[in-house]
Structure formats: structure tokens, C-alpha cells
Amino acid sequence: MIHCENLVFQYSDDNFSLKIPTLEIGKSEKVAIIGPSGCGKTTLLKLISGILRPESGTIKIDGQLVSNLSRKGSQEFRIQNIGLVPQRFELLDYLTIEENVLLPYRISAALPLHSEAKNRAGKLMKRVGITRHSDRFPELLSQGERQRTALCRGLITSPKVILADEPTGNLDPENQSKITDLLLEQAADIGATVVMVTHEPTLLPLFDRTINLMEVRTK
């Protein structure tokens, strides 16, 4: 599903660079990415999602060469095929919870907002226990409820790939397990590949495989 080869990326304003000779993640595989802070875990997710573009090398998702897409093409591919679940939620304060969940349908003409999408939003919110908050704004929700909203938004398009960047980092241990269970369960329902960055060793047994980025990248 995800194939990276001879990947090289460097930020222009510092000395950090990320070099990955090869990385392969299979269809419907659930993979945890670990490694020390600053080793490039978030950068890798941004490269796979097309938010960042590598200096050289290739990234393919489901056979599509995404590393060479234009900015617009990359955005459209991401919205249609990739679900993002960030650590800091990134919810819009002026939108209700339901509107935040449906946000991917509001920012791209490639995803028309139709009744099926609204029905799916309702089912997802019910599954994660936030239906009663659908008309509320994010500031009125707890950390766990906001994270569940971000999870629903990441799943709303039934993406082929879900990229989660420490989605449990702001939660207590009990909610960490609950959110991860929900993420993997919902991903299994739609056959999605999951790549999740985490610093929580207790969550690793929930995944098919763990990749230590320090063992994959080269200096």
C-alpha cells in the first residue's frame, strides 16, 4: 500500500535531514512508528501525506506515485484517500462538532457533501460516543471528546490510509487505549492501512508491526 524508496528530505532552515532507503507498509496493515523525539516521525507522516515533498526519492500509495504530484493534485489525493488524525486535534472553533467531522467535504470539490456522508458522520459520532455533542463547539468538550472528534474526521471519507501523529499524546492512559482501540477497530471495518506515531510502549501490542525509525533511516 505504501512504498518509499531512496527518500531524502531536509528542512531549509536547520540541519535536520531524513533519509530512508526503503520502507514498505502493506494493505490493511496496522503499523506503529516509534523513535526518539526529533528523529523524523512527524516529518515522515507529512511526506507520505504529501504535505511535504521529498528532495529526491519516491513515495507510492496504492500504486499511485504521489511524491511527484502538483500541490493541487497532492491535496486532492490526500482528501480522497488519506485520513489524518493529528495530536493537537486541529478542530475549528467556529464549527460545531458535526461540521468539524464533515470538514473534508467542505474544503474540496472532489468530495461533494451528500446525505451518505452525513449519515456516516452520524454513525461514527455514535460509535465513539459524541452524538450528544454534535451541535456543540470544540471548546465545550473534554480532551478525550475532542480527540474522538478528530478521529471521526480522519475516518469520515473511508480513506485507504490513516496517518495518526501521536493521537493519544494528550490523554490519560485509560483514554489512550480506548482511542487506539477505536482507531484500529474503525480502520479494520473499512480495510484501511494505519500508520501511527506513538511514544506509548503499552499500545504497541495492538499493532501488527512496530517500526523503529532509527533502524530504518540512514545518517
N, C-alpha and C positions, 0 to 999 in steps of 0.2 A: 504493500500500500504506500509506504513512504520509503524513498530511496535517496540517500545523499551520497555524493561521490566527489572526492577531491575538493571539499568545501573549504573556502578561505574567506574570512571576513575580518575587517579591522575598523574600529571607530577612528574617525579622523582626528578627534581631539584628545586621544590618550594612547597609551602604548598597548592596550589590550588587543589581542587578536585571537581568533578562533579558527583552528584548522582541524578538519575531520576527514581523514582519508576515505572512510566508508561507514555508512550507518543504514541498517535495513530494519524496518518495522513492518510486520505482516498485517494483512487484512484482519480486522476484528481483534487484533492483539491489544492487550492492556499492559502498558509499559510504564514503569516509574523511572524517572530520571533523578539521580542523586549526584552529589558532589559538593565541595565546599563553596561558600559564598564567593562570588566573583569569578567562578570558573567558566561561565558562559551558558548556564542552563536557560535563563530567560532569553538570551540572545539566540540560542538555538531554536526556541519556540517561535520567535519573531521571524527567523529566517524561513522556517517551514511554512509559516502562515503567509509569508510574502510581505509582511510589514517592513522587513529589512531585505535588502538584496545582496547576495554574496559578491565579493570582488571576482571570484572565479569558482569553478565547480558547478555542479548541477544538483537540483532538487526535483524529484518527481513524486507526484501524488496520484495514485491510481492510474499510472501510465502517462499522466499529463506533466510535461516539462513546465514547472511553474516558476523556476528561477529566471526565465527569460521573458516572462510576461510583462507587458506595459503596466504602468501604475494602475490605470483603469481596469485592465484585464485581470490584474492580480487582485484588485478589490472585489470585482465581480465573482472571481473564482472562490475567494475566501468567503464571501457572504453565502454563496450557494453550497459550498462543500465543507467548510470548516466551522466548528463551534468553538468559541473562545470563552474560557472561564478564568478570569483574572483573580489575583489575590485580593485586590482592593475594590472588588465589586464593579466599580466604574458605572454605577447607576446614575441616571439623570434625575436630579432632584425635582425638576418641574414636571416629570411624567409620573403617572401612577404606576403601581407595581405591574399591572397587566400591560400597560403601554411600554414599560421597560422590557418586559418579556418579548413583546412583539416588535421591538426596535429594529431588528434586521429587515423586517418587511417595510419599514418606513424610510429606510435610507438608501434603498436601491430599487430601480425599476425592474431589475431582474427577478425580484420576488414580489409579485402582486399580493396585496393583503386581501385574503378571501376568507370565507366562512370556515373553511377547513383549518386554516392557520389559527383562527380564533378558538375553534373547538379544541385544537391540540394544546393551545396555551391554557385553556381551562383544565384539561386533563392533567397537564404537567403540574400546574399550581395545586391541584387537588392531591396529586401523588406526593408532593413534598410538603403539604400541609400549610399552604399560604393562601388558600382560596379566600378566606375571610378578610385578607388584606388587599385584595385585588384593586380596590378603589382608593387605597391609601397611598401616601407618598413615602419614599425611602426613609426619610428622617424619623418616621414614626415606628420603624421596625428595629428589631434587635439585630445584632451582628449575624447571628445564625439565619435569621429570616431574610436578611439582605443577601447573604451568600446563596441561599436557596433560590432567590430571585435570579441571581446571576447564573446559577446552574440551569434554571429553566430557559433563560435567554440563550445560553450556549447550546441547548438541545432543541430549540423550537423549530429549526429548519430540517431536523432529522439529518444532521451532517454525516459525511463519510468519516471525518476525522474530528476528534475533540482534543483540543490543546488546553490543558489546565495548568496554570502557573501558581503553584502553592495555594490552591483554593481554600485550604484549611488552616493557613498560617495564622489567622486572627481568631481562631476558635479554640474552645476548651477541648480536652481530649475526647470527651464523650461525643461532642458535635463533630469533631474531626472524623471519627469513624462513621457517623451517620451520613455526613455529606459525601464521603468517599464511597460508601455503600450505595447511596442513591445514584451517584455519578456512574459507577460501573454497572449498576443494575439497568439504568435507563439506556446506557450505551449498548448493553447486550441486547436490549429489546429492538434497537434499530440497526444492529450489526456494525456499530461504529468502532473505529480504531481509537484508542485512548493513549495519549502521551501526557503524563502528569509529572510536573516537578514537585518534589517534596523533600523536606528535611526531617520528616517523622518516620523513624525506623519501624514503629509499631504498625504502620499502614502497608509496609512492603509485602507482607504475605497475601494481601488482597489482589495483587497484580500477577499477571502471567510471568513477567520478567522484570528484572531491575537492571538498569544500565548506569554504571558509574561513568560520568562524563570524562573524568580524569583518565580513565582507561581507554577511552575512545579517541579523544583529541590528541594532537601532537603539539609539541612546542615550536 
